[in-house]
Amino acid sequence: MIPSVRIALLSIKLVMRTKVALFFTFLFPIIFLFVYSGLFARGNPQAVVYFFGPLVTLQIMGSSFWGLGLQSVMQRERGSLRRYRLAPIGPGSMVFSSLLANYLLELPTLALLVFCARVFFHMPLQINPLTLLVLVTVGTFAFAGFGLTIASVANTMQEAQVYNNVVWFTLLFLSGVTVPLPMLPRLIQRFAAFLPATYLVTSFQAIMVGGQSLFEHRAEMLVLLISGTFGLLFAWKLFRWEKEEKISTRAKLVSICFVVPFLIMGFWMNERGNLAAAWEATFSMMSRPPLTAGQPASPAEGVLLNDFENPEEAETLLKTWQVATEVNAPGRSLGEFEVISPGADGTAHALRFKGRVEGAAGSDRGAVTARYPFTLPAGAPSLRGIQFEVRGDTRLFQVKITPADPTLPAPTLTFIPDSRWQIVRLPAAWLATPNPSPHKDTLVLEFRVDGPPGNFTLDIDEIRFY
Amino acid sequence: MANDSNSAVVRVEGLRKRYGDLEALRGITFEIKAGEVFGLLGPNGAGKTTTIEILEGLRQRDGGSVTVCGMDPGREQTALKQRIGAQLQATVLPDKIRVEEALTLFASFYRESASIEILLEQFGLAEKRRAFFEKLSGGQKQRLALALAMVNNPELVLLDEPTVGLDAQLRRDIYALIERFRDERRTTLLTTHYIEEAERLCDRVAIIAHGQLIALGTPRELVFHSGKGTRIEVSLAKPVSPDCLKQLDAVTDCREVDGRYFLHAQPAAVAIAALVKFLEAEGNTLLNLHIAQPTLEDVFVEMTGRRMEN
C-alpha cells in the first residue's frame, strides 16, 4: 500500500478516536439537516430536496476549510509534520493523504444525510446515486483544493483563520448555501456567479429539483475540477513541513491565480443570460410536485412549460406543439420546433420555432402558426396573464391565448424580437376570474409569424403565468 | 551492523549555514567512521542541531560539502532517508496514535524495515504498545522516538539531544540503548550538551561553539591535550592572593571561589611541594587538599570560556 493511503487510513482512525472530530464530521451535518429541513423547508419534502444541495455543499465546505485546511496548518504549527519529513516520503504523499482522508470521511456523512433526509423528511431522491456521488466527489475535490491553498499561503493558525473566515462567510451567505439565490439582490446574484459554492449549489438544485442532467452542468463541474487541481498543485508546491518556514509574498501572489477559473466562469455566466430566472425557476419548483413527461406544469404552480432541461420531457413537449401553415398555400410554408441550448437566463435549454414563410397563391404574404393546448387545473389562483422570453429574427410575430369560452376575448400581441432575450407579457383579464369548471377547459397558446416570404427563427423560453 | 571501520560514513568539509544575519555554522569539518559513536558537544545555540539537520537533509547548507553514506543529503534526500535513522530533539506525533501503529506506519515507508515486535521489546515499549502517544511519559516518548529512528534498520543513526529534559534514571535508560547501538557497531552521531553523556557514550567528540569546531578527538585525547594539568583544590587557614599561588612552580592557573583555591598544575607533585613550602614561609596552614584529574568539562570551559550549563 502506498504511503499516502496508509497515512490517510490512519488519519481516519484518528478522527474516529477523537470525540470533537466525530461530532463535527458526523453529528454536526445531521443537526444542520434538521435545521435546514425543519426551519427552511418546513418539512415539505420538495423543499427538503431544494435545500439538500446547499446542505451538502455546506458540509463539504466545512470539512475542507475547517477540517482539512486548518488541520494542515495545525499539524505544521504543532511540529507533527517534522517526523514525517525524516521518512522517505514527499509533500505529494502528505497532500494526497489529506485529500483522500477528507474524501473517504465525506462519503459516510453523505450516506447518513441521505438516509436521515429520507427517513425523517421523506425527501424524494430525484437523482441518480451515481450523479450524486459525482457531484460530491467533484465538490469535495474542488473545496479541498481551496482549503489546502489557504493552508499553504497562511503562515500561522491565526492567519489561516482570518483567510478562512473571509472566504467562509462570503460563500456561506452569497452563494445560495444558506440564503436561496433568488432571494438575493440582483447585484449579489451577479457576484454569486463568481463563487465556486454557487456552481455546486445550483448544480445540485438543478439536477435534484429541476430534473436536469449532470452533463448539462459540465461547465460548472469542469471549473470545479480545474480549481481543485490548481489548489492541489499549490498545496504540493507550497507545502511546508515546519512552522519556521515562511511563505514568500511572491508565492502568495502566484496562488491568487487559483481564482482565475472562477473569474472566467463568473463572467461567462453573467454574459450567458439572466441567471436570476434560472435560479428562480428551480426555486419555484420546490413548491410543486415534480413534472411528469408530457404534462406541462400547471399555471397554478407558476410555470407553464419548464425550460426543457430533461431531454425526454422536452421531446414529449415538442410533440404537443401543433404547427400549421396557411390553408391557401399548402406545402409551401414550413415550421418546426426543436430544443436548443443554452436557454434564456442561464438555463440550459430553450424552444426554437423555425421555418420558412412562402407567399400564398396570388399573394406575397404567408404565415405559419404554432399552437399549444393546455388545461387550467382546478383551484388555480387569480392570474393576470402569460409571459415568456423571446429572441429571434427581426420580423413581426404574434402571440395569442385563446380561452375555451368563445364569448371571452382572445388577447393578442404583436412583437418584433431581436438577437437578445426579452420578456414579453400578454395580459388576459379573464384569467383573474375563477372558472367554475376550469379543469375541463382547454386553452390554446399560439405563436404566429406572417408576412413576406423568408426564413424565420423564434426562440422561446421561460413561458409562465404571472 | 557490519561496517568497514576505515571508511567514513559521514564526511563534512567547511560546512557553512547562515540564518539572515546570524552565521550559525562557520566552516565545520569532521568525519565519522563506520561503527563509531560520535558526539557533537556544545552549548545551546552552538550549531549542533543545524549540523545534524543538514546531515539529515532537513536543511540546505550555504557552503562546504557534506557526504552521508556516500550521498549528498541536499540532493539525494529520499535515497538517503532509506539508509539513515533520525531522532529529533522533540518528536511530536498525533495524540491518538498508538505506539504500535506509529512504528508500523513509519516502518511501512521504508524498503527494508526492522521487526516491530523486536523494537517494542528492545525499547521497553511492549507493555505500552496499545497506549496513545498523549498518554506516554516523557521517557516513553523519547524511547518511542528512538525506536522510530530504528524502524528501517539504519546504517547511520542521528540523535539530536536524545536525553534533554529527562531525569537521571531515564537518561541512564537511554544511555543503555545508545550503548547497544555501539555494541552493534552501528554508526551513531549524537548531539548533546551533557558532558557525562559525551564522555560515557562517545568514541570521539567534536566541541562546537559559535558555529565553529574548536576541538576534535576522543574524550581522553581532548583532556590529555588540554594542557590544563591536574586540578588541585585547597582550603587555607588564612587567605592569600591567587596571583601569589600562580607564581609557584608547575602551577599553570589559579582561581579563588568562596575561599577555596583551584590550581591547575603540571606535574602535580612539584606544585604541591612548592605550595607546602610557600605556606610554611607565609605561616599559613593547609586545611584541606583535593587532587583530581581534569575532565571534559574542564576542557570545554578552557576552550569556550564558559560552562555547558551557560
Contacts between the chains, C-beta under 8 A, distances in Angstrom:
chain1	res1	chain2	res2	distance
A	1	B	108	7.3
A	3	B	108	6.8
A	3	B	109	5.3
A	6	B	105	6.0
A	6	B	108	5.4
A	7	B	105	7.3
A	10	B	97	7.0
A	10	B	101	6.7
A	10	B	105	5.8
A	13	B	96	7.9
A	13	B	101	7.7
A	14	B	94	5.4
A	14	B	96	4.9
A	14	B	97	6.6
A	17	B	96	4.2
A	17	B	132	7.8
A	18	B	96	5.9
A	78	B	92	5.7
A	79	B	90	6.7
A	79	B	92	4.3
A	80	B	92	4.6
A	80	B	93	6.0
A	80	B	94	6.1
A	82	B	58	7.9
A	82	B	88	5.8
A	82	B	91	7.9
A	82	B	92	7.1
A	83	B	88	6.7
A	83	B	91	5.7
A	83	B	92	6.9
A	83	B	93	6.2
A	83	B	106	7.7
A	83	B	148	7.0
A	85	B	58	6.2
A	86	B	56	6.5
A	86	B	58	7.4
A	86	B	81	6.7
A	86	B	86	4.8
A	86	B	88	7.1
A	87	B	81	6.3
A	87	B	106	5.8
A	87	B	109	4.3
A	87	B	110	7.5
A	88	B	77	7.9
A	88	B	78	4.8
A	88	B	79	7.8
A	88	B	81	4.0
A	88	B	82	5.3
A	88	B	109	5.8
A	88	B	110	6.6
A	89	B	109	5.5
A	90	B	78	7.1
A	241	B	58	8.0
